[in-house]
Structures are given as C-alpha cells and as structure tokens.
Amino acid sequence: MAALSHELRILSLNEVASFDQNGFLVLHDLFTPDEMEQWKAEARNEVEQRVNASGVFVWMCEAIPPFFAQAVADERLVSVLRQLIGPNIEFLSAKPVLKSGKITFASPWHQDYAYWGGATKYSVWIALDDATPDNGCLKVIPGSHRMNHTHAFVESENGFGNRILENALDGCVVVTVPLNKGGAIFFHDRLIHSSHPNATGQDRWAFIPTYRDASIPDESTVWKASRVL
C-alpha cells in the first residue's frame, strides 16, 4: 500500500458541529486517485465474482483480507473518526460495493441502524471511482439521525429488505453528495440515505468500513469480533 501522501486532516470546530447537526461530513481528497485505483483493483480481485444482487459484499472483522485490514486502519481515516466520536475507535466490518451495468438500481432509503441495532455505529463511504448522480452517488437527509422512522420490510432480489418508504419522507430536504475519487462521507448509522441509480453502464466502486466508539457498551449481536485501532 502506498505511504501516506497527505497530512492528517485537522477538522475545524464548524466541521465537527456540522457532523453533529447533520449526521454526516464530506471530506474531499482524503486519499489520492492512484491509491483508489489500487484499492479498486484489490476489491475487484477479491469479490467481483462473488457480489450478490445488491452489489454489496461484506467482510467481517475476522475475515477481511490483509490489504483492506491495513486500509481500514489508515490514520487518515482513524484520525478523523477520533475527532468526530472520541479516542477509542473500534473497527467492525467493511463492504466493497459495485454498481455496474448489471447492478444499476437505486438503493432505497434506509438507516443502517435498522440492520444491526445496538450502540451507534459510524461508516465511511469512500469513492474508489468518481461518484456522480449519473452513476449512483449517495443521497442523504441532513439531520435525520435525530429522527425516529419506521422501516418496512420489502421482499426484493436486490437486498435492502429494511427500508423507509418514499411517502414517509414527504417534505424532507434531500441532499445529493457527489464525490471525486478519493473523497469520503463520514456518517451516523441513523442518517437516512439512499443512492441514485447507475445509468452509465459503467462500473462504479465504493468501499465502506464501519466503526464504533469502543468505550460504549454495545448489545448488537451482528459482530462476533472487532478490532480496537
């Protein structure tokens, strides 16, 4: 893996306050495009033939390949997490995500919390390719991590069975979040988010590691192992 090519990001008080208020924070150019090409090549080699209909593949902490075990502990990620949630960062799992000509659908509105429960978790959506409205970048509802929403269960071959129905979000402000390759979105697990469909016919890769504050007890039974960074 390439050595660190950027100084560690020191967040402003406004950035920390924005994360607390909105439930997400966008940081551009956290990694270099060359690094993201390497990550994408590693992800493609590991999972391209094994992703399910959702385009998502999950590595639990105890099964993540060595390259990505190092990537999720990159100090550029971990130092930002420490500034946002505290000094005790615990890595749980990671997801390489492929949207291709065959996996084009928009991810439905949902909160990640509905899939795992327990104490608050935080994920980082890292763009391995440029992410645009045309190829499936994220959409979010700022401040929704402070709201209570009921998820419906919808049978779907594309996964995402737990989802929030569109009509439950009438009147909510929706923000589209494009990212250049190497940018990242840090977000709370109760932030309501979805994605645009990929209408380009070309692959679009992302990588999403998930963490939590290790000092807070967690009743979730999803993870059998974790790693304090």
C-alpha positions in Angstrom: 0.0 0.0 0.0 1.2 3.5 -0.8 2.6 5.5 2.0 0.6 8.4 3.4 0.5 11.2 0.8 -1.5 13.8 2.7 -1.1 15.3 6.1 -3.7 14.2 8.6 -6.9 16.2 8.4 -7.5 18.5 11.3 -11.2 19.3 11.5 -12.5 22.7 12.2 -15.0 23.3 15.0 -17.5 24.1 12.3 -16.9 20.7 10.6 -17.4 18.8 13.9 -20.5 20.9 14.7 -21.9 20.2 11.2 -21.4 16.4 11.7 -23.2 16.5 15.0 -26.1 18.6 13.5 -26.4 16.9 10.1 -25.2 13.3 10.8 -22.6 13.3 8.0 -19.4 15.1 6.9 -17.9 15.2 3.5 -14.1 15.3 3.1 -12.7 15.7 -0.4 -9.4 14.3 -1.4 -8.8 12.2 1.7 -6.9 9.7 -0.5 -5.2 10.1 -3.9 -6.7 8.8 -7.1 -3.7 6.4 -7.6 -4.4 4.9 -4.1 -8.1 4.4 -5.1 -7.1 2.6 -8.3 -5.1 0.2 -6.2 -7.9 -0.3 -3.7 -10.4 -0.9 -6.6 -8.0 -3.4 -8.2 -7.7 -5.3 -4.9 -11.5 -5.2 -4.4 -12.2 -6.4 -7.9 -9.8 -9.3 -7.5 -11.3 -10.3 -4.2 -15.1 -10.0 -4.8 -16.1 -9.1 -8.3 -17.3 -12.6 -9.0 -19.0 -13.0 -5.6 -21.1 -9.9 -5.1 -24.8 -10.5 -4.7 -27.7 -8.8 -6.5 -27.2 -5.7 -4.3 -23.7 -5.2 -5.5 -22.5 -5.4 -1.8 -20.0 -7.8 -0.3 -19.4 -7.8 3.5 -16.1 -8.6 5.2 -16.5 -9.1 8.9 -13.5 -8.0 11.1 -12.1 -11.5 11.4 -12.3 -12.3 7.7 -11.1 -9.1 6.0 -8.2 -9.6 3.6 -4.8 -8.2 4.8 -4.7 -5.4 2.3 -8.0 -4.0 3.5 -7.3 -4.8 7.1 -4.5 -2.2 6.7 -6.6 0.2 4.7 -9.4 0.4 7.4 -6.7 1.4 10.0 -5.2 4.1 7.8 -4.5 7.0 10.1 -6.2 9.4 7.7 -9.5 7.6 8.5 -8.9 6.9 12.1 -7.7 10.4 13.0 -10.9 11.9 11.6 -13.0 9.4 13.5 -11.2 10.2 16.7 -12.1 13.9 16.2 -15.7 13.1 15.5 -16.6 10.4 18.1 -13.7 10.1 20.6 -10.3 8.4 21.1 -11.5 4.7 21.3 -12.1 3.6 17.8 -13.2 0.0 17.1 -13.3 -1.4 13.6 -16.2 -3.9 12.9 -16.6 -4.7 9.2 -16.2 -3.3 5.7 -18.1 -3.5 2.4 -16.7 -3.2 -1.1 -19.7 -2.0 -3.2 -20.0 -2.5 -7.0 -22.6 -0.7 -9.2 -22.2 -1.9 -12.8 -24.1 -2.2 -16.0 -25.8 -5.2 -14.4 -26.3 -3.7 -10.9 -27.9 -0.4 -11.8 -30.8 0.1 -9.3 -31.0 2.9 -6.7 -30.5 1.8 -3.2 -33.7 2.6 -1.2 -34.0 5.0 1.7 -32.8 3.4 4.9 -30.9 3.8 8.1 -28.1 1.3 8.7 -29.1 1.1 12.3 -32.1 -1.0 11.2 -29.8 -3.8 10.1 -27.7 -4.1 13.3 -29.2 -2.2 16.3 -27.2 -1.7 19.5 -24.9 1.3 20.1 -24.3 3.9 17.5 -22.0 2.9 14.6 -20.3 5.1 12.1 -19.5 4.3 8.5 -17.2 5.9 5.9 -18.3 5.8 2.2 -15.1 6.1 0.2 -15.3 6.8 -3.5 -13.0 4.4 -5.4 -14.3 6.0 -8.6 -15.8 9.4 -9.2 -19.3 9.2 -7.8 -22.0 11.3 -9.6 -25.8 11.4 -9.8 -25.5 9.6 -13.1 -23.5 6.6 -11.7 -25.1 6.2 -8.3 -23.7 8.5 -5.7 -25.4 8.9 -2.3 -28.4 11.0 -1.3 -28.9 11.9 2.3 -31.4 13.7 4.5 -29.5 16.0 6.8 -30.4 15.8 10.5 -32.3 12.6 10.0 -30.1 10.8 12.5 -32.1 12.7 15.2 -35.4 11.4 13.9 -37.3 8.2 14.6 -38.5 6.4 11.5 -40.2 3.1 11.0 -38.7 0.7 8.4 -40.9 -1.5 6.3 -39.7 -4.9 5.2 -39.9 -5.3 1.4 -39.0 -8.6 -0.4 -36.5 -7.7 -3.0 -34.0 -9.6 -5.1 -31.7 -6.6 -4.8 -31.5 -6.8 -1.0 -32.1 -3.9 1.3 -35.2 -5.6 2.8 -35.4 -3.0 5.6 -36.3 0.4 4.0 -38.1 3.6 4.6 -41.0 4.1 2.2 -40.8 7.2 0.0 -44.1 8.6 1.2 -42.8 8.7 4.8 -40.2 11.2 3.8 -42.5 13.8 2.1 -41.3 17.3 2.9 -37.8 16.2 3.9 -34.8 18.0 2.5 -32.7 15.7 0.3 -29.0 16.4 -0.5 -27.1 14.7 -3.3 -23.5 14.0 -2.4 -21.2 13.6 -5.4 -17.6 12.8 -4.7 -14.4 12.7 -6.6 -12.3 9.6 -6.5 -10.6 9.6 -3.0 -13.3 11.6 -1.3 -15.3 10.2 1.7 -18.5 10.7 3.6 -18.4 10.0 7.3 -21.9 9.3 8.5 -24.0 8.2 11.6 -25.9 4.9 11.3 -29.2 6.6 11.8 -28.7 9.0 8.9 -31.4 8.3 6.3 -29.6 7.7 3.0 -30.1 6.1 -0.4 -28.4 6.3 -3.8 -29.1 7.3 -7.3 -29.2 4.5 -9.9 -26.2 3.9 -12.1 -27.4 4.9 -15.5 -24.0 5.0 -17.2 -23.5 1.3 -17.9 -20.0 1.5 -16.4 -18.7 0.1 -13.1 -18.7 2.4 -10.1 -16.9 1.1 -7.0 -17.0 2.3 -3.4 -15.6 1.0 -0.1 -17.5 1.3 3.2 -15.8 0.5 6.5 -17.8 0.6 9.8 -16.6 1.6 13.2 -17.9 2.5 16.7 -16.9 4.1 20.0 -15.3 1.2 21.9 -15.9 2.8 25.2 -19.7 2.5 24.9 -21.4 -0.9 25.6 -23.0 -2.5 22.5 -25.8 -5.0 22.6 -25.7 -5.8 18.9 -25.1 -9.4 18.1 -24.2 -8.9 14.4 -20.4 -8.9 15.1 -18.6 -11.8 16.7 -15.2 -10.0 16.6 -13.9 -6.4 16.4 -10.5 -4.6 16.4 -9.6 -1.6 18.5 -7.4 0.7 16.5 
